[in-house]
Amino acid sequence: MSAQGSVAAIAAVLERFSPVWVEPPVLQPVRFYLEWLGEDLRSRAFLTVDDAGHDVCLRPDMTTPACRAALILSVPPAAVAYVGQVFRRQSFGSTRETEFAQVGLEHLGPVSEAALLAAAVEAVRACGVEPMLRLGHTGVFDAFLADLGLHPAWTQRLKAQAQRGAPLVAEAAAAPENAVGQALAGLEPEQAGAALGALYETAGITPVGGRPMAMVAARLKEKAALRAAPRPSEADLAFLQAALAVDAQADAALGALAALVAKRPKGQRSRSEAALSAVETLWRETRALIAAPQARFAPGFGRALSFYDGFLFDLEAPALGERASLGGGGRYDGLIKALAKDMGVTGPETACGFALRPQRIMQAKEMGA
């Protein structure tokens, strides 16, 4: 089967959701990517300026552009599908591609997560490849944090550390940053951004990196709040770190996480138990739909992609090394609501989808992976 044949095979599976096929523009506004796509894609985007002087980038993914294309329609469809190139800068010496095709589906509104996951697996199998499956769920770690009852500033800080894959530590912001953050604390985001911009201009500082002043000001305010807030205990940090370290066959991983939660005080279990139950239900429903592949679950998996806010998954061919990912997807309710607000339209409250990489799938097939 050729790459073109694999695209057709994947598209045939997507058709069960009756999608509208869209062709989003290659150039996309930078601002929204800076806010939503996380450090991994943010650092790998190709940035440029359009004819009107606006900061734009070559699309580093297809999810956001496809959702934009759906929301501008007079009646947004329940699902959109696409075939298109995406562009990502790679580090020196990497064998990963800077330009590649994605074939995918974005479902706008309620849909069975198990049905979507099963369709992704079936699409890869339709190309003649048996994938390995990696599962994650941001709700599990978020529930663990919520059960601890930490100050909101520390909850956000620990989430950010987990997204970066960094060790969880209860460090405070540096004193100079704290002073600036405290000065901005009572201002609204736009006012804080303007005040910080004026401070930069007075000090002769030229901002770099493309981040809006309001975003920089918000980070300084967060650091100030962090310094003033009660810190999490070493026991709480150890519990969270142990949870993030779990990465095993799905049933074993869920059992290990349940055992960790069982050791916590009774008043710190309810959200965690509910989140683990939701993942167990999703996995059980998936296995009822298809002969499920070998699967691993890790609560820390995929957190660098900050727009996912529920279940997420990746289909892999380990024989391809650092190019093992054949595609993946998940739930992004927050992103679709923010996109609709940003565009000034009424949109759905929920969304989830997946994108596959036909060239990688063909490489895996050729290697017998």
Disulfide bonds with the S-S distance in Angstrom:
none
